[in-house]
Amino acid sequence: DCWDAEAHTTYGWVEIVGHADRSAYDLKAHSTVTKQDLSAFETWDAPREVEVAKVKVEKGKLGPKFGAGSKALINHLEKMEKAAVVAMGDAL
């Protein structure tokens, strides 16, 4: 994904910033040429465990039941907070 931000100035349209998602290509290329290690990392005293609850939507089953409204329903279900997802799962 790439995009530029431009501004209309007295010189006309001027690119003021360019963004490109190229992973770590630029850093890797710079490291290779300069022989400098540009990696960064954090060490943790202990591993972290994070519990994640997510709604798994079976879209093929919602379409016939909810028709045109199924898109809005899927969008709502996928954005639910963890507590609501857990409560819904317990209720089912």
DSSP file with accessible surface (Angstrom, degrees, kcal/mol):
  #  RESIDUE AA STRUCTURE BP1 BP2  ACC     N-H-->O    O-->H-N    N-H-->O    O-->H-N    TCO  KAPPA ALPHA  PHI   PSI    X-CA   Y-CA   Z-CA
    1    1 A D              0   0  151      0, 0.0    20,-2.2     0, 0.0     2,-0.4   0.000 360.0 360.0 360.0 126.3    0.0    0.0    0.0
    2    2 A C  E     +A   20   0A  88     18,-0.2     2,-0.3    20,-0.0    18,-0.2  -0.989 360.0 161.7-133.9 142.5    1.5    3.3   -1.0
    3    3 A W  E     -A   19   0A 132     16,-2.4    16,-3.5    -2,-0.4     2,-0.3  -0.985  20.7-145.2-156.4 157.1    0.2    6.9   -0.9
    4    4 A D  E     -A   18   0A  83     -2,-0.3     2,-0.5    14,-0.2    14,-0.2  -0.904   9.9-140.6-120.8 151.2    1.4   10.5   -1.0
    5    5 A A  E     -A   17   0A  28     12,-2.8    11,-2.8    -2,-0.3    12,-1.5  -0.956  27.2-174.2-108.6 129.2    0.2   13.6    0.7
    6    6 A E  E     -A   15   0A 108     -2,-0.5     2,-0.4     9,-0.3     9,-0.2  -0.905  12.0-158.3-123.5 154.1    0.4   16.7   -1.5
    7    7 A A  E     -A   14   0A  31      7,-2.4     7,-2.7    -2,-0.3     2,-0.7  -0.984  21.2-126.3-130.8 141.8   -0.2   20.4   -0.9
    8    8 A H  E     +A   13   0A 126     -2,-0.4     5,-0.2     5,-0.2     2,-0.2  -0.792  44.1 165.5 -88.6 115.0   -1.1   23.0   -3.4
    9    9 A T  E >   -A   12   0A  53      3,-2.9     3,-2.1    -2,-0.7     0, 0.0  -0.579  57.6 -84.6-117.7-176.0    1.4   25.8   -3.0
   10   10 A T  T 3  S+     0   0  139      1,-0.3     3,-0.1    -2,-0.2    -2,-0.0   0.713 131.6  55.2 -65.5 -16.4    2.5   28.8   -5.0
   11   11 A Y  T 3  S-     0   0  206      1,-0.4    -1,-0.3     3,-0.0     2,-0.2   0.374 120.6-110.3 -91.0  -0.3    4.8   26.4   -6.9
   12   12 A G  E <  S-A    9   0A  23     -3,-2.1    -3,-2.9     2,-0.1    -1,-0.4  -0.658  72.6  -6.7 101.2-160.5    1.7   24.2   -7.7
   13   13 A W  E     -A    8   0A 168     -5,-0.2     2,-0.4    -2,-0.2    -5,-0.2  -0.569  69.6-174.1 -74.8 128.7    1.1   20.7   -6.3
   14   14 A V  E     -A    7   0A  56     -7,-2.7    -7,-2.4    -2,-0.3     2,-0.5  -0.988  26.4-126.3-127.8 131.0    4.0   19.5   -4.2
   15   15 A E  E     +A    6   0A 105     -2,-0.4    -9,-0.3    -9,-0.2     3,-0.1  -0.638  28.7 176.7 -73.3 122.5    4.4   16.1   -2.6
   16   16 A I  E     +     0   0A 114    -11,-2.8     2,-0.3    -2,-0.5   -10,-0.2   0.654  65.4   7.2-103.8 -17.7    5.1   16.7    1.1
   17   17 A V  E     -A    5   0A  57    -12,-1.5   -12,-2.8     2,-0.0     2,-0.4  -0.969  58.2-158.6-160.3 145.5    5.2   13.1    2.2
   18   18 A G  E     -A    4   0A  41     -2,-0.3     2,-0.4   -14,-0.2   -14,-0.2  -0.998   9.5-163.3-127.7 132.1    5.2    9.7    0.7
   19   19 A H  E     +A    3   0A  82    -16,-3.5   -16,-2.4    -2,-0.4     2,-0.4  -0.959  11.5 171.7-117.8 133.3    4.2    6.5    2.6
   20   20 A A  E     -A    2   0A  53     -2,-0.4     2,-1.2   -18,-0.2   -18,-0.2  -0.984  28.1-142.5-141.1 125.9    5.0    3.0    1.4
   21   21 A D        +     0   0  125    -20,-2.2     3,-0.1    -2,-0.4    -2,-0.0  -0.754  42.0 148.9 -86.1  96.0    4.4   -0.2    3.4
   22   22 A R    >   -     0   0  119     -2,-1.2     3,-2.3     1,-0.4     4,-0.2  -0.098  50.5-129.5-121.0  31.5    7.5   -2.1    2.3
   23   23 A S  T 3  S-     0   0  121      1,-0.3    -1,-0.4     2,-0.1     3,-0.2  -0.264  70.9 -32.2  55.9-129.4    8.1   -4.1    5.5
   24   24 A A  T 3> S+     0   0   42      1,-0.2     4,-2.8     2,-0.1    -1,-0.3   0.080 100.1 120.7-108.3  24.2   11.7   -3.7    6.6
   25   25 A Y  H <> S+     0   0  142     -3,-2.3     4,-2.8     1,-0.2     5,-0.2   0.926  75.0  46.9 -55.4 -50.3   13.1   -3.4    3.1
   26   26 A D  H  > S+     0   0   93     -3,-0.2     4,-2.5     1,-0.2    -1,-0.2   0.919 115.0  45.7 -61.7 -43.8   14.7    0.0    3.6
   27   27 A L  H  > S+     0   0  100      2,-0.2     4,-2.8     1,-0.2    -1,-0.2   0.914 113.7  49.6 -65.3 -41.2   16.3   -0.9    6.9
   28   28 A K  H  X S+     0   0  148     -4,-2.8     4,-2.2     2,-0.2    -2,-0.2   0.932 112.3  47.2 -63.3 -45.0   17.6   -4.2    5.6
   29   29 A A  H  X S+     0   0   37     -4,-2.8     4,-2.1    -5,-0.3    -2,-0.2   0.922 113.5  48.1 -63.0 -42.7   19.1   -2.4    2.5
   30   30 A H  H  X S+     0   0  104     -4,-2.5     4,-2.8    -5,-0.2     6,-0.3   0.918 110.8  51.3 -64.5 -42.7   20.7    0.3    4.7
   31   31 A S  H  X>S+     0   0   28     -4,-2.8     4,-1.5     1,-0.2     5,-0.6   0.897 109.3  51.0 -60.4 -41.0   22.1   -2.3    7.1
   32   32 A T  H  <5S+     0   0   95     -4,-2.2    -1,-0.2    -5,-0.2    -2,-0.2   0.936 115.4  40.8 -63.4 -45.3   23.6   -4.3    4.3
   33   33 A V  H  <5S+     0   0  117     -4,-2.1    -2,-0.2     1,-0.2    -1,-0.2   0.921 124.5  35.3 -71.4 -43.6   25.3   -1.2    2.8
   34   34 A T  H  <5S-     0   0   50     -4,-2.8    -1,-0.2    -5,-0.2    -2,-0.2   0.564  97.2-131.7 -89.7  -9.5   26.5    0.4    6.1
   35   35 A K  T  <5 +     0   0  172     -4,-1.5     2,-0.4    -5,-0.3    -3,-0.2   0.828  61.8 137.3  60.3  31.6   27.2   -2.9    7.9
   36   36 A Q      < -     0   0  122     -5,-0.6     2,-0.7    -6,-0.3    -1,-0.2  -0.912  57.7-128.2-109.6 136.5   25.2   -1.5   10.9
   37   37 A D        +     0   0  129     -2,-0.4    -9,-0.1     1,-0.1    -5,-0.0  -0.744  29.4 174.3 -82.5 114.5   22.7   -3.6   12.8
   38   38 A L        +     0   0   70     -2,-0.7    -1,-0.1   -11,-0.1     2,-0.1   0.160  32.9 126.9-106.3  17.0   19.5   -1.6   12.9
   39   39 A S        -     0   0   74    -12,-0.0     2,-0.4     1,-0.0    -2,-0.0  -0.411  39.1-164.6 -76.3 152.5   17.4   -4.2   14.6
   40   40 A A        +     0   0   98     -2,-0.1     2,-0.3     2,-0.0    -2,-0.1  -0.992  14.0 161.2-135.6 142.6   15.4   -3.3   17.7
   41   41 A F        -     0   0  166     -2,-0.4     2,-0.4     2,-0.0    -2,-0.0  -0.987  28.2-133.9-156.1 160.7   13.8   -5.6   20.3
   42   42 A E        -     0   0  149     -2,-0.3     2,-0.4     2,-0.0    -2,-0.0  -0.960  15.6-148.2-117.3 138.6   12.4   -5.7   23.8
   43   43 A T        -     0   0  118     -2,-0.4     2,-0.4     2,-0.0     3,-0.0  -0.846  12.0-152.2-103.8 144.6   13.1   -8.4   26.3
   44   44 A W        -     0   0  141     -2,-0.4     4,-0.0     1,-0.1    -2,-0.0  -0.882  18.6-135.4-115.5 146.8   10.5   -9.4   28.9
   45   45 A D  S    S+     0   0  179     -2,-0.4    -1,-0.1     1,-0.2    -2,-0.0   0.865  92.9   5.7 -66.3 -36.1   11.1  -10.9   32.3
   46   46 A A  S    S-     0   0   63     -3,-0.0    -1,-0.2     0, 0.0     0, 0.0  -0.987  89.6 -93.3-145.5 152.0    8.3  -13.4   31.8
   47   47 A P        -     0   0  126      0, 0.0     2,-0.4     0, 0.0    -2,-0.0  -0.322  38.7-132.1 -64.3 149.5    6.1  -14.3   28.9
   48   48 A R        -     0   0  177      2,-0.0     2,-0.5    -4,-0.0    -4,-0.0  -0.872  13.0-157.2-104.1 138.3    2.7  -12.6   28.7
   49   49 A E        -     0   0  192     -2,-0.4     2,-0.5     2,-0.0     0, 0.0  -0.968   8.7-170.9-114.0 129.8   -0.5  -14.5   28.1
   50   50 A V        -     0   0  107     -2,-0.5     2,-0.5     2,-0.0    -2,-0.0  -0.983  15.0-142.5-123.5 123.3   -3.4  -12.6   26.7
   51   51 A E        -     0   0  143     -2,-0.5     2,-0.4     2,-0.0    -2,-0.0  -0.736  20.5-169.0 -86.2 128.3   -6.9  -14.1   26.5
   52   52 A V        -     0   0  116     -2,-0.5     2,-0.5     2,-0.0    -2,-0.0  -0.969   9.3-167.2-121.5 132.0   -8.7  -13.2   23.4
   53   53 A A        +     0   0   30     -2,-0.4     2,-0.4     2,-0.0    32,-0.1  -0.976  15.6 172.0-117.5 130.5  -12.4  -13.8   22.7
   54   54 A K        -     0   0  175     -2,-0.5     2,-0.4    31,-0.1    24,-0.1  -0.998  33.5-116.8-140.7 144.0  -13.7  -13.4   19.2
   55   55 A V        -     0   0   25     -2,-0.4     2,-0.8    22,-0.3    30,-0.0  -0.630  20.9-151.0 -79.3 129.6  -16.9  -14.1   17.4
   56   56 A K        -     0   0  183     -2,-0.4     2,-0.5     2,-0.0    -1,-0.0  -0.906  17.0-155.9-101.8 108.3  -16.6  -16.7   14.6
   57   57 A V        -     0   0   28     -2,-0.8     2,-1.2    17,-0.1     3,-0.1  -0.734  12.8-153.1 -91.0 126.3  -19.3  -15.7   12.1
   58   58 A E    >>  -     0   0  103     -2,-0.5     3,-1.5     1,-0.2     4,-1.1  -0.761  17.6-175.9 -94.4  88.2  -20.7  -18.4    9.8
   59   59 A K  H 3> S+     0   0  119     -2,-1.2     4,-1.9     1,-0.3     3,-0.3   0.813  74.1  63.4 -60.3 -34.1  -21.7  -16.0    7.1
   60   60 A G  H 34 S+     0   0   68      1,-0.2    -1,-0.3     2,-0.2    -2,-0.0   0.779 105.5  46.7 -63.1 -25.4  -23.2  -18.7    4.9
   61   61 A K  H <> S+     0   0  149     -3,-1.5     4,-0.7     2,-0.1    -1,-0.2   0.748 110.2  51.9 -87.5 -26.3  -25.8  -19.4    7.5
   62   62 A L  H  X S+     0   0   31     -4,-1.1     4,-3.2    -3,-0.3     5,-0.5   0.856  97.5  66.6 -78.1 -35.9  -26.7  -15.7    8.2
   63   63 A G  H  X S+     0   0   28     -4,-1.9     4,-2.4     1,-0.2     7,-0.2   0.937 102.7  42.9 -52.9 -55.0  -27.4  -14.7    4.6
   64   64 A P  H  4 S+     0   0  115      0, 0.0    -1,-0.2     0, 0.0    -2,-0.1   0.861 120.5  43.8 -63.4 -30.7  -30.5  -16.9    4.0
   65   65 A K  H  < S+     0   0  163     -4,-0.7    -2,-0.2     1,-0.1    -3,-0.1   0.896 128.8  22.0 -81.0 -42.0  -31.9  -15.9    7.4
   66   66 A F  H >< S-     0   0  104     -4,-3.2     3,-1.9     1,-0.2     4,-0.2   0.488  82.7-173.4-110.0  -8.2  -31.2  -12.2    7.5
   67   67 A G  G >< S+     0   0   40     -4,-2.4     3,-1.9    -5,-0.5     4,-0.3  -0.159  72.7   3.2  56.5-129.4  -30.9  -11.3    3.8
   68   68 A A  G >  S+     0   0  108      1,-0.3     3,-0.6     2,-0.2     4,-0.4   0.755 130.7  61.0 -63.6 -24.0  -29.8   -7.7    3.2
   69   69 A G  G <> S+     0   0   41     -3,-1.9     4,-2.0     1,-0.2    -1,-0.3   0.569  80.4  86.4 -79.6  -7.1  -29.4   -7.1    6.9
   70   70 A S  H <> S+     0   0   22     -3,-1.9     4,-2.9    -4,-0.2     5,-0.2   0.864  82.1  57.8 -66.1 -32.2  -26.8   -9.8    7.3
   71   71 A K  H <> S+     0   0  171     -3,-0.6     4,-2.3    -4,-0.3    -1,-0.2   0.936 108.9  44.7 -62.9 -45.4  -23.9   -7.4    6.5
   72   72 A A  H  > S+     0   0   69     -4,-0.4     4,-2.3     2,-0.2    -1,-0.2   0.894 113.8  50.9 -65.2 -38.6  -24.8   -5.0    9.3
   73   73 A L  H  X S+     0   0   49     -4,-2.0     4,-2.7     2,-0.2    -2,-0.2   0.937 110.7  47.9 -65.0 -45.6  -25.3   -8.0   11.7
   74   74 A I  H  X S+     0   0   21     -4,-2.9     4,-2.5     1,-0.2    -2,-0.2   0.929 110.9  51.8 -60.7 -44.3  -21.9   -9.4   10.8
   75   75 A N  H  X S+     0   0   78     -4,-2.3     4,-1.0    -5,-0.2    -1,-0.2   0.924 111.8  46.8 -58.7 -44.5  -20.2   -6.0   11.2
   76   76 A H  H >< S+     0   0  124     -4,-2.3     3,-0.6     1,-0.2     4,-0.3   0.935 112.5  49.2 -63.8 -46.5  -21.8   -5.7   14.7
   77   77 A L  H >< S+     0   0   29     -4,-2.7     3,-1.1     1,-0.2   -22,-0.3   0.896 109.0  52.2 -62.6 -40.3  -20.8   -9.2   15.8
   78   78 A E  H 3< S+     0   0   98     -4,-2.5    -1,-0.2     1,-0.2    -2,-0.2   0.718 109.6  50.0 -71.7 -17.9  -17.2   -8.8   14.6
   79   79 A K  T << S+     0   0  149     -4,-1.0    -1,-0.2    -3,-0.6    -2,-0.2   0.370  81.6 128.8-100.4   5.4  -16.8   -5.5   16.6
   80   80 A M    <   -     0   0   44     -3,-1.1   -25,-0.1    -4,-0.3     2,-0.1  -0.277  62.3-112.1 -64.4 145.1  -18.1   -6.8   19.9
   81   81 A E     >  -     0   0  149      1,-0.1     4,-2.1   -27,-0.1     3,-0.3  -0.374  29.8-107.2 -71.6 156.9  -16.1   -6.3   23.1
   82   82 A K  H  > S+     0   0   92      1,-0.2     4,-2.7     2,-0.2     5,-0.2   0.888 117.7  52.8 -54.7 -46.2  -14.5   -9.3   24.8
   83   83 A A  H  > S+     0   0   79      1,-0.2     4,-2.5     2,-0.2    -1,-0.2   0.900 110.5  48.0 -60.2 -40.9  -17.0   -9.3   27.7
   84   84 A A  H  > S+     0   0   43     -3,-0.3     4,-2.4     2,-0.2    -1,-0.2   0.889 111.2  50.6 -68.0 -37.8  -20.0   -9.3   25.4
   85   85 A V  H  X S+     0   0   16     -4,-2.1     4,-2.7     2,-0.2    -2,-0.2   0.937 111.9  47.2 -64.4 -45.9  -18.6  -12.1   23.3
   86   86 A V  H  X S+     0   0   54     -4,-2.7     4,-2.6     2,-0.2    -2,-0.2   0.941 112.7  49.4 -62.2 -44.8  -17.9  -14.2   26.4
   87   87 A A  H  X S+     0   0   58     -4,-2.5     4,-2.1    -5,-0.2    -1,-0.2   0.912 112.0  48.4 -61.7 -41.8  -21.4  -13.5   27.8
   88   88 A M  H  X S+     0   0   65     -4,-2.4     4,-1.8     2,-0.2    -1,-0.2   0.929 111.2  50.3 -65.4 -41.9  -23.0  -14.4   24.4
   89   89 A G  H  < S+     0   0   47     -4,-2.7    -2,-0.2     1,-0.2    -1,-0.2   0.912 110.3  49.8 -62.1 -40.4  -21.0  -17.6   24.3
   90   90 A D  H  < S+     0   0  135     -4,-2.6    -1,-0.2     1,-0.2    -2,-0.2   0.880 110.0  51.4 -64.8 -37.5  -22.0  -18.6   27.8
   91   91 A A  H  <        0   0   89     -4,-2.1    -1,-0.2     1,-0.2    -2,-0.2   0.814 360.0 360.0 -69.7 -30.4  -25.7  -17.9   26.9
   92   92 A L     <        0   0  170     -4,-1.8    -1,-0.2    -5,-0.1    -2,-0.2   0.748 360.0 360.0 -81.1 360.0  -25.5  -20.2   23.9
